[in-house]
Amino acid sequence: MQEAYGYEKDRFEQTCEKCGSLFSVSCPGQKGHEEREEYYCPVCSQEFTCRASNFPRVTLIKQGDKKWQK
């Protein structure tokens, strides 16, 4: 019997188009459980999506300097 274990499917850095902040995204994976998951810029809450088994982990690297309003 094969057990399902979670793993880190993908890790990448992304720049938010709205505020210019740079953040890293870690997408968890688990065979048979990947769906479209939303994640958000940690500064301005701009929504992004990826394929993952659960909510992606987002870590701010550098706050952007673009002007934006909530």
PDB file of N, CA, C and O in Angstrom, chain B, residues numbered from 101:
ATOM      1  N   MET B 101       0.839  -1.177   0.000  1.00  0.00           N
ATOM      2  CA  MET B 101       0.000   0.000   0.000  1.00  0.00           C
ATOM      3  C   MET B 101       0.888   1.246   0.000  1.00  0.00           C
ATOM      4  O   MET B 101       1.798   1.372   0.819  1.00  0.00           O
ATOM      5  N   GLN B 102       0.611   2.158  -0.925  1.00  0.00           N
ATOM      6  CA  GLN B 102       1.402   3.378  -1.028  1.00  0.00           C
ATOM      7  C   GLN B 102       0.736   4.488  -0.211  1.00  0.00           C
ATOM      8  O   GLN B 102      -0.442   4.790  -0.406  1.00  0.00           O
ATOM      9  N   GLU B 103       1.494   5.087   0.698  1.00  0.00           N
ATOM     10  CA  GLU B 103       0.964   6.171   1.504  1.00  0.00           C
ATOM     11  C   GLU B 103       1.234   7.501   0.813  1.00  0.00           C
ATOM     12  O   GLU B 103       2.229   7.658   0.106  1.00  0.00           O
ATOM     13  N   ALA B 104       0.341   8.446   1.026  1.00  0.00           N
ATOM     14  CA  ALA B 104       0.492   9.770   0.425  1.00  0.00           C
ATOM     15  C   ALA B 104       1.240  10.682   1.387  1.00  0.00           C
ATOM     16  O   ALA B 104       0.800  10.902   2.516  1.00  0.00           O
ATOM     17  N   TYR B 105       2.363  11.205   0.939  1.00  0.00           N
ATOM     18  CA  TYR B 105       3.156  12.136   1.743  1.00  0.00           C
ATOM     19  C   TYR B 105       3.206  13.474   1.031  1.00  0.00           C
ATOM     20  O   TYR B 105       3.292  13.535  -0.195  1.00  0.00           O
ATOM     21  N   GLY B 106       3.150  14.538   1.802  1.00  0.00           N
ATOM     22  CA  GLY B 106       3.272  15.865   1.226  1.00  0.00           C
ATOM     23  C   GLY B 106       4.726  16.192   0.920  1.00  0.00           C
ATOM     24  O   GLY B 106       5.640  15.629   1.523  1.00  0.00           O
ATOM     25  N   TYR B 107       4.927  17.087  -0.001  1.00  0.00           N
ATOM     26  CA  TYR B 107       6.266  17.518  -0.394  1.00  0.00           C
ATOM     27  C   TYR B 107       6.187  18.950  -0.912  1.00  0.00           C
ATOM     28  O   TYR B 107       5.101  19.461  -1.184  1.00  0.00           O
ATOM     29  N   GLU B 108       7.328  19.584  -1.045  1.00  0.00           N
ATOM     30  CA  GLU B 108       7.362  20.921  -1.618  1.00  0.00           C
ATOM     31  C   GLU B 108       7.382  20.766  -3.134  1.00  0.00           C
ATOM     32  O   GLU B 108       8.385  20.343  -3.707  1.00  0.00           O
ATOM     33  N   LYS B 109       6.289  21.105  -3.768  1.00  0.00           N
ATOM     34  CA  LYS B 109       6.145  20.952  -5.214  1.00  0.00           C
ATOM     35  C   LYS B 109       6.947  22.002  -5.977  1.00  0.00           C
ATOM     36  O   LYS B 109       7.568  21.710  -6.999  1.00  0.00           O
ATOM     37  N   ASP B 110       6.920  23.227  -5.462  1.00  0.00           N
ATOM     38  CA  ASP B 110       7.578  24.322  -6.170  1.00  0.00           C
ATOM     39  C   ASP B 110       7.938  25.421  -5.179  1.00  0.00           C
ATOM     40  O   ASP B 110       7.258  25.608  -4.171  1.00  0.00           O
ATOM     41  N   ARG B 111       9.000  26.136  -5.471  1.00  0.00           N
ATOM     42  CA  ARG B 111       9.402  27.307  -4.689  1.00  0.00           C
ATOM     43  C   ARG B 111       9.927  28.324  -5.694  1.00  0.00           C
ATOM     44  O   ARG B 111      10.768  28.004  -6.534  1.00  0.00           O
ATOM     45  N   PHE B 112       9.422  29.557  -5.599  1.00  0.00           N
ATOM     46  CA  PHE B 112       9.851  30.587  -6.542  1.00  0.00           C
ATOM     47  C   PHE B 112       9.710  31.961  -5.901  1.00  0.00           C
ATOM     48  O   PHE B 112       9.042  32.123  -4.880  1.00  0.00           O
ATOM     49  N   GLU B 113      10.353  32.945  -6.522  1.00  0.00           N
ATOM     50  CA  GLU B 113      10.225  34.331  -6.095  1.00  0.00           C
ATOM     51  C   GLU B 113       9.326  35.050  -7.082  1.00  0.00           C
ATOM     52  O   GLU B 113       9.349  34.767  -8.280  1.00  0.00           O
ATOM     53  N   GLN B 114       8.539  35.977  -6.574  1.00  0.00           N
ATOM     54  CA  GLN B 114       7.601  36.699  -7.422  1.00  0.00           C
ATOM     55  C   GLN B 114       7.578  38.164  -7.028  1.00  0.00           C
ATOM     56  O   GLN B 114       7.709  38.504  -5.853  1.00  0.00           O
ATOM     57  N   THR B 115       7.409  39.031  -8.025  1.00  0.00           N
ATOM     58  CA  THR B 115       7.260  40.459  -7.794  1.00  0.00           C
ATOM     59  C   THR B 115       5.812  40.836  -8.056  1.00  0.00           C
ATOM     60  O   THR B 115       5.253  40.486  -9.095  1.00  0.00           O
ATOM     61  N   CYS B 116       5.216  41.538  -7.131  1.00  0.00           N
ATOM     62  CA  CYS B 116       3.825  41.980  -7.267  1.00  0.00           C
ATOM     63  C   CYS B 116       3.755  43.136  -8.260  1.00  0.00           C
ATOM     64  O   CYS B 116       4.494  44.113  -8.141  1.00  0.00           O
ATOM     65  N   GLU B 117       2.856  43.016  -9.245  1.00  0.00           N
ATOM     66  CA  GLU B 117       2.697  44.090 -10.230  1.00  0.00           C
ATOM     67  C   GLU B 117       2.066  45.326  -9.609  1.00  0.00           C
ATOM     68  O   GLU B 117       2.292  46.441 -10.080  1.00  0.00           O
ATOM     69  N   LYS B 118       1.277  45.140  -8.558  1.00  0.00           N
ATOM     70  CA  LYS B 118       0.528  46.244  -7.957  1.00  0.00           C
ATOM     71  C   LYS B 118       1.414  47.147  -7.095  1.00  0.00           C
ATOM     72  O   LYS B 118       1.365  48.369  -7.228  1.00  0.00           O
ATOM     73  N   CYS B 119       2.220  46.554  -6.214  1.00  0.00           N
ATOM     74  CA  CYS B 119       3.001  47.377  -5.277  1.00  0.00           C
ATOM     75  C   CYS B 119       4.512  47.242  -5.458  1.00  0.00           C
ATOM     76  O   CYS B 119       5.270  48.024  -4.883  1.00  0.00           O
ATOM     77  N   GLY B 120       4.962  46.267  -6.243  1.00  0.00           N
ATOM     78  CA  GLY B 120       6.390  46.103  -6.495  1.00  0.00           C
ATOM     79  C   GLY B 120       7.140  45.287  -5.457  1.00  0.00           C
ATOM     80  O   GLY B 120       8.364  45.175  -5.535  1.00  0.00           O
ATOM     81  N   SER B 121       6.438  44.716  -4.487  1.00  0.00           N
ATOM     82  CA  SER B 121       7.104  43.919  -3.453  1.00  0.00           C
ATOM     83  C   SER B 121       7.607  42.597  -4.014  1.00  0.00           C
ATOM     84  O   SER B 121       7.010  42.027  -4.927  1.00  0.00           O
ATOM     85  N   LEU B 122       8.707  42.122  -3.458  1.00  0.00           N
ATOM     86  CA  LEU B 122       9.290  40.837  -3.836  1.00  0.00           C
ATOM     87  C   LEU B 122       9.034  39.857  -2.700  1.00  0.00           C
ATOM     88  O   LEU B 122       9.300  40.167  -1.539  1.00  0.00           O
ATOM     89  N   PHE B 123       8.518  38.673  -3.030  1.00  0.00           N
ATOM     90  CA  PHE B 123       8.245  37.669  -2.016  1.00  0.00           C
ATOM     91  C   PHE B 123       8.510  36.279  -2.566  1.00  0.00           C
ATOM     92  O   PHE B 123       8.505  36.070  -3.779  1.00  0.00           O
ATOM     93  N   SER B 124       8.741  35.330  -1.666  1.00  0.00           N
ATOM     94  CA  SER B 124       8.940  33.944  -2.084  1.00  0.00           C
ATOM     95  C   SER B 124       7.652  33.176  -1.831  1.00  0.00           C
ATOM     96  O   SER B 124       6.907  33.482  -0.900  1.00  0.00           O
ATOM     97  N   VAL B 125       7.398  32.172  -2.672  1.00  0.00           N
ATOM     98  CA  VAL B 125       6.199  31.352  -2.573  1.00  0.00           C
ATOM     99  C   VAL B 125       6.634  29.892  -2.538  1.00  0.00           C
ATOM    100  O   VAL B 125       7.394  29.446  -3.398  1.00  0.00           O
ATOM    101  N   SER B 126       6.159  29.156  -1.557  1.00  0.00           N
ATOM    102  CA  SER B 126       6.420  27.725  -1.430  1.00  0.00           C
ATOM    103  C   SER B 126       5.088  27.000  -1.602  1.00  0.00           C
ATOM    104  O   SER B 126       4.173  27.177  -0.798  1.00  0.00           O
ATOM    105  N   CYS B 127       4.978  26.181  -2.654  1.00  0.00           N
ATOM    106  CA  CYS B 127       3.738  25.479  -2.973  1.00  0.00           C
ATOM    107  C   CYS B 127       3.833  24.022  -2.531  1.00  0.00           C
ATOM    108  O   CYS B 127       4.684  23.284  -3.026  1.00  0.00           O
ATOM    109  N   PRO B 128       2.967  23.596  -1.600  1.00  0.00           N
ATOM    110  CA  PRO B 128       2.978  22.202  -1.161  1.00  0.00           C
ATOM    111  C   PRO B 128       2.316  21.294  -2.194  1.00  0.00           C
ATOM    112  O   PRO B 128       1.406  21.715  -2.908  1.00  0.00           O
ATOM    113  N   GLY B 129       2.771  20.063  -2.267  1.00  0.00           N
ATOM    114  CA  GLY B 129       2.188  19.092  -3.177  1.00  0.00           C
ATOM    115  C   GLY B 129       1.875  17.798  -2.465  1.00  0.00           C
ATOM    116  O   GLY B 129       2.497  17.453  -1.460  1.00  0.00           O
ATOM    117  N   GLN B 130       0.903  17.089  -2.998  1.00  0.00           N
ATOM    118  CA  GLN B 130       0.573  15.750  -2.512  1.00  0.00           C
ATOM    119  C   GLN B 130      -0.149  15.058  -3.650  1.00  0.00           C
ATOM    120  O   GLN B 130      -1.138  15.578  -4.167  1.00  0.00           O
ATOM    121  N   LYS B 131       0.327  13.909  -4.038  1.00  0.00           N
ATOM    122  CA  LYS B 131      -0.221  13.185  -5.176  1.00  0.00           C
ATOM    123  C   LYS B 131      -1.730  13.029  -5.045  1.00  0.00           C
ATOM    124  O   LYS B 131      -2.233  12.557  -4.025  1.00  0.00           O
ATOM    125  N   GLY B 132      -2.443  13.433  -6.091  1.00  0.00           N
ATOM    126  CA  GLY B 132      -3.889  13.306  -6.116  1.00  0.00           C
ATOM    127  C   GLY B 132      -4.653  14.402  -5.413  1.00  0.00           C
ATOM    128  O   GLY B 132      -5.883  14.355  -5.366  1.00  0.00           O
ATOM    129  N   HIS B 133      -3.962  15.393  -4.860  1.00  0.00           N
ATOM    130  CA  HIS B 133      -4.646  16.439  -4.091  1.00  0.00           C
ATOM    131  C   HIS B 133      -4.301  17.840  -4.570  1.00  0.00           C
ATOM    132  O   HIS B 133      -4.387  18.786  -3.788  1.00  0.00           O
ATOM    133  N   GLU B 134      -3.919  18.001  -5.811  1.00  0.00           N
ATOM    134  CA  GLU B 134      -3.538  19.330  -6.276  1.00  0.00           C
ATOM    135  C   GLU B 134      -4.725  20.043  -6.910  1.00  0.00           C
ATOM    136  O   GLU B 134      -5.401  19.505  -7.787  1.00  0.00           O
ATOM    137  N   GLU B 135      -4.958  21.249  -6.453  1.00  0.00           N
ATOM    138  CA  GLU B 135      -6.053  22.084  -6.910  1.00  0.00           C
ATOM    139  C   GLU B 135      -5.523  23.498  -7.127  1.00  0.00           C
ATOM    140  O   GLU B 135      -4.373  23.797  -6.804  1.00  0.00           O
ATOM    141  N   ARG B 136      -6.363  24.353  -7.672  1.00  0.00           N
ATOM    142  CA  ARG B 136      -6.000  25.758  -7.799  1.00  0.00           C
ATOM    143  C   ARG B 136      -6.098  26.379  -6.411  1.00  0.00           C
ATOM    144  O   ARG B 136      -7.149  26.322  -5.772  1.00  0.00           O
ATOM    145  N   GLU B 137      -5.011  26.964  -5.953  1.00  0.00           N
ATOM    146  CA  GLU B 137      -4.965  27.601  -4.632  1.00  0.00           C
ATOM    147  C   GLU B 137      -4.600  29.075  -4.794  1.00  0.00           C
ATOM    148  O   GLU B 137      -3.763  29.432  -5.622  1.00  0.00           O
ATOM    149  N   GLU B 138      -5.230  29.905  -4.006  1.00  0.00           N
ATOM    150  CA  GLU B 138      -4.930  31.329  -4.024  1.00  0.00           C
ATOM    151  C   GLU B 138      -3.856  31.649  -2.995  1.00  0.00           C
ATOM    152  O   GLU B 138      -3.764  31.004  -1.951  1.00  0.00           O
ATOM    153  N   TYR B 139      -3.051  32.650  -3.304  1.00  0.00           N
ATOM    154  CA  TYR B 139      -2.125  33.226  -2.333  1.00  0.00           C
ATOM    155  C   TYR B 139      -2.079  34.719  -2.600  1.00  0.00           C
ATOM    156  O   TYR B 139      -2.476  35.174  -3.673  1.00  0.00           O
ATOM    157  N   TYR B 140      -1.600  35.477  -1.637  1.00  0.00           N
ATOM    158  CA  TYR B 140      -1.722  36.928  -1.701  1.00  0.00           C
ATOM    159  C   TYR B 140      -0.398  37.614  -1.408  1.00  0.00           C
ATOM    160  O   TYR B 140       0.418  37.124  -0.627  1.00  0.00           O
ATOM    161  N   CYS B 141      -0.204  38.759  -2.051  1.00  0.00           N
ATOM    162  CA  CYS B 141       0.955  39.596  -1.747  1.00  0.00           C
ATOM    163  C   CYS B 141       0.871  39.978  -0.275  1.00  0.00           C
ATOM    164  O   CYS B 141      -0.185  40.424   0.174  1.00  0.00           O
ATOM    165  N   PRO B 142       1.948  39.818   0.491  1.00  0.00           N
ATOM    166  CA  PRO B 142       1.908  40.134   1.917  1.00  0.00           C
ATOM    167  C   PRO B 142       1.823  41.634   2.225  1.00  0.00           C
ATOM    168  O   PRO B 142       1.611  42.008   3.378  1.00  0.00           O
ATOM    169  N   VAL B 143       1.984  42.491   1.222  1.00  0.00           N
ATOM    170  CA  VAL B 143       1.931  43.940   1.450  1.00  0.00           C
ATOM    171  C   VAL B 143       0.583  44.532   1.033  1.00  0.00           C
ATOM    172  O   VAL B 143      -0.048  45.241   1.816  1.00  0.00           O
ATOM    173  N   CYS B 144       0.136  44.245  -0.199  1.00  0.00           N
ATOM    174  CA  CYS B 144      -1.076  44.897  -0.713  1.00  0.00           C
ATOM    175  C   CYS B 144      -2.250  43.939  -0.912  1.00  0.00           C
ATOM    176  O   CYS B 144      -3.336  44.370  -1.299  1.00  0.00           O
ATOM    177  N   SER B 145      -2.049  42.656  -0.656  1.00  0.00           N
ATOM    178  CA  SER B 145      -3.090  41.622  -0.763  1.00  0.00           C
ATOM    179  C   SER B 145      -3.556  41.337  -2.192  1.00  0.00           C
ATOM    180  O   SER B 145      -4.657  40.821  -2.384  1.00  0.00           O
ATOM    181  N   GLN B 146      -2.750  41.658  -3.184  1.00  0.00           N
ATOM    182  CA  GLN B 146      -3.062  41.289  -4.567  1.00  0.00           C
ATOM    183  C   GLN B 146      -3.146  39.766  -4.645  1.00  0.00           C
ATOM    184  O   GLN B 146      -2.284  39.074  -4.102  1.00  0.00           O
ATOM    185  N   GLU B 147      -4.170  39.235  -5.313  1.00  0.00           N
ATOM    186  CA  GLU B 147      -4.373  37.787  -5.387  1.00  0.00           C
ATOM    187  C   GLU B 147      -3.615  37.161  -6.562  1.00  0.00           C
ATOM    188  O   GLU B 147      -3.570  37.717  -7.660  1.00  0.00           O
ATOM    189  N   PHE B 148      -3.026  35.999  -6.306  1.00  0.00           N
ATOM    190  CA  PHE B 148      -2.358  35.187  -7.319  1.00  0.00           C
ATOM    191  C   PHE B 148      -2.833  33.748  -7.140  1.00  0.00           C
ATOM    192  O   PHE B 148      -3.427  33.422  -6.113  1.00  0.00           O
ATOM    193  N   THR B 149      -2.586  32.894  -8.110  1.00  0.00           N
ATOM    194  CA  THR B 149      -2.973  31.484  -7.982  1.00  0.00           C
ATOM    195  C   THR B 149      -1.842  30.571  -8.452  1.00  0.00           C
ATOM    196  O   THR B 149      -0.976  30.972  -9.230  1.00  0.00           O
ATOM    197  N   CYS B 150      -1.875  29.333  -7.955  1.00  0.00           N
ATOM    198  CA  CYS B 150      -0.952  28.289  -8.386  1.00  0.00           C
ATOM    199  C   CYS B 150      -1.633  26.943  -8.164  1.00  0.00           C
ATOM    200  O   CYS B 150      -2.694  26.885  -7.542  1.00  0.00           O
ATOM    201  N   ARG B 151      -1.042  25.868  -8.661  1.00  0.00           N
ATOM    202  CA  ARG B 151      -1.538  24.515  -8.419  1.00  0.00           C
ATOM    203  C   ARG B 151      -0.783  23.968  -7.217  1.00  0.00           C
ATOM    204  O   ARG B 151       0.446  23.905  -7.218  1.00  0.00           O
ATOM    205  N   ALA B 152      -1.532  23.572  -6.187  1.00  0.00           N
ATOM    206  CA  ALA B 152      -0.923  23.069  -4.959  1.00  0.00           C
ATOM    207  C   ALA B 152      -1.935  22.209  -4.213  1.00  0.00           C
ATOM    208  O   ALA B 152      -3.118  22.194  -4.552  1.00  0.00           O
ATOM    209  N   SER B 153      -1.466  21.496  -3.199  1.00  0.00           N
ATOM    210  CA  SER B 153      -2.347  20.638  -2.411  1.00  0.00           C
ATOM    211  C   SER B 153      -2.927  21.359  -1.197  1.00  0.00           C
ATOM    212  O   SER B 153      -3.845  20.853  -0.553  1.00  0.00           O
ATOM    213  N   ASN B 154      -2.395  22.533  -0.886  1.00  0.00           N
ATOM    214  CA  ASN B 154      -2.858  23.311   0.257  1.00  0.00           C
ATOM    215  C   ASN B 154      -2.429  24.757   0.027  1.00  0.00           C
ATOM    216  O   ASN B 154      -1.828  25.069  -1.002  1.00  0.00           O
ATOM    217  N   PHE B 155      -2.730  25.635   0.968  1.00  0.00           N
ATOM    218  CA  PHE B 155      -2.371  27.035   0.808  1.00  0.00           C
ATOM    219  C   PHE B 155      -0.859  27.200   0.676  1.00  0.00           C
ATOM    220  O   PHE B 155      -0.114  26.661   1.495  1.00  0.00           O
ATOM    221  N   PRO B 156      -0.390  27.931  -0.334  1.00  0.00           N
ATOM    222  CA  PRO B 156       1.042  28.210  -0.460  1.00  0.00           C
ATOM    223  C   PRO B 156       1.530  29.110   0.679  1.00  0.00           C
ATOM    224  O   PRO B 156       0.776  29.937   1.192  1.00  0.00           O
ATOM    225  N   ARG B 157       2.781  28.942   1.062  1.00  0.00           N
ATOM    226  CA  ARG B 157       3.399  29.781   2.086  1.00  0.00           C
ATOM    227  C   ARG B 157       4.091  30.955   1.399  1.00  0.00           C
ATOM    228  O   ARG B 157       4.878  30.759   0.473  1.00  0.00           O
ATOM    229  N   VAL B 158       3.800  32.165   1.847  1.00  0.00           N
ATOM    230  CA  VAL B 158       4.342  33.389   1.249  1.00  0.00           C
ATOM    231  C   VAL B 158       5.205  34.105   2.278  1.00  0.00           C
ATOM    232  O   VAL B 158       4.791  34.307   3.420  1.00  0.00           O
ATOM    233  N   THR B 159       6.423  34.492   1.857  1.00  0.00           N
ATOM    234  CA  THR B 159       7.347  35.193   2.752  1.00  0.00           C
ATOM    235  C   THR B 159       7.857  36.451   2.060  1.00  0.00           C
ATOM    236  O   THR B 159       8.404  36.383   0.959  1.00  0.00           O
ATOM    237  N   LEU B 160       7.680  37.584   2.700  1.00  0.00           N
ATOM    238  CA  LEU B 160       8.133  38.854   2.149  1.00  0.00           C
ATOM    239  C   LEU B 160       9.662  38.916   2.138  1.00  0.00           C
ATOM    240  O   LEU B 160      10.307  38.624   3.145  1.00  0.00           O
ATOM    241  N   ILE B 161      10.231  39.293   1.006  1.00  0.00           N
ATOM    242  CA  ILE B 161      11.675  39.469   0.880  1.00  0.00           C
ATOM    243  C   ILE B 161      12.013  40.959   0.928  1.00  0.00           C
ATOM    244  O   ILE B 161      12.903  41.384   1.664  1.00  0.00           O
ATOM    245  N   LYS B 162      11.283  41.747   0.125  1.00  0.00           N
ATOM    246  CA  LYS B 162      11.545  43.191   0.074  1.00  0.00           C
ATOM    247  C   LYS B 162      10.246  43.913  -0.278  1.00  0.00           C
ATOM    248  O   LYS B 162       9.571  43.578  -1.251  1.00  0.00           O
ATOM    249  N   GLN B 163       9.917  44.910   0.538  1.00  0.00           N
ATOM    250  CA  GLN B 163       8.713  45.689   0.264  1.00  0.00           C
ATOM    251  C   GLN B 163       8.936  46.588  -0.933  1.00  0.00           C
ATOM    252  O   GLN B 163       9.995  47.201  -1.069  1.00  0.00           O
ATOM    253  N   GLY B 164       7.939  46.667  -1.802  1.00  0.00           N
ATOM    254  CA  GLY B 164       8.032  47.481  -3.010  1.00  0.00           C
ATOM    255  C   GLY B 164       7.905  48.959  -2.734  1.00  0.00           C
ATOM    256  O   GLY B 164       7.517  49.374  -1.641  1.00  0.00           O
ATOM    257  N   ASP B 165       8.240  49.759  -3.751  1.00  0.00           N
ATOM    258  CA  ASP B 165       8.173  51.203  -3.594  1.00  0.00           C
ATOM    259  C   ASP B 165       7.135  51.849  -4.510  1.00  0.00           C
ATOM    260  O   ASP B 165       7.080  53.074  -4.621  1.00  0.00           O
ATOM    261  N   LYS B 166       6.305  51.020  -5.172  1.00  0.00           N
ATOM    262  CA  LYS B 166       5.243  51.572  -6.016  1.00  0.00           C
ATOM    263  C   LYS B 166       4.151  52.147  -5.129  1.00  0.00           C
ATOM    264  O   LYS B 166       3.891  51.650  -4.033  1.00  0.00           O
ATOM    265  N   LYS B 167       3.516  53.210  -5.626  1.00  0.00           N
ATOM    266  CA  LYS B 167       2.391  53.804  -4.905  1.00  0.00           C
ATOM    267  C   LYS B 167       1.147  52.989  -5.205  1.00  0.00           C
ATOM    268  O   LYS B 167       0.876  52.675  -6.364  1.00  0.00           O
ATOM    269  N   TRP B 168       0.383  52.641  -4.167  1.00  0.00           N
ATOM    270  CA  TRP B 168      -0.864  51.884  -4.345  1.00  0.00           C
ATOM    271  C   TRP B 168      -1.788  52.214  -3.187  1.00  0.00           C
ATOM    272  O   TRP B 168      -1.356  52.710  -2.147  1.00  0.00           O
ATOM    273  N   GLN B 169      -3.059  51.932  -3.383  1.00  0.00           N
ATOM    274  CA  GLN B 169      -4.042  52.175  -2.339  1.00  0.00           C
ATOM    275  C   GLN B 169      -4.873  50.922  -2.155  1.00  0.00           C
ATOM    276  O   GLN B 169      -5.175  50.220  -3.121  1.00  0.00           O
ATOM    277  N   LYS B 170      -5.245  50.638  -0.905  1.00  0.00           N
ATOM    278  CA  LYS B 170      -6.088  49.476  -0.623  1.00  0.00           C
ATOM    279  C   LYS B 170      -7.487  49.702  -1.118  1.00  0.00           C
ATOM    280  O   LYS B 170      -8.343  48.829  -0.969  1.00  0.00           O
TER     281      LYS B 170
END
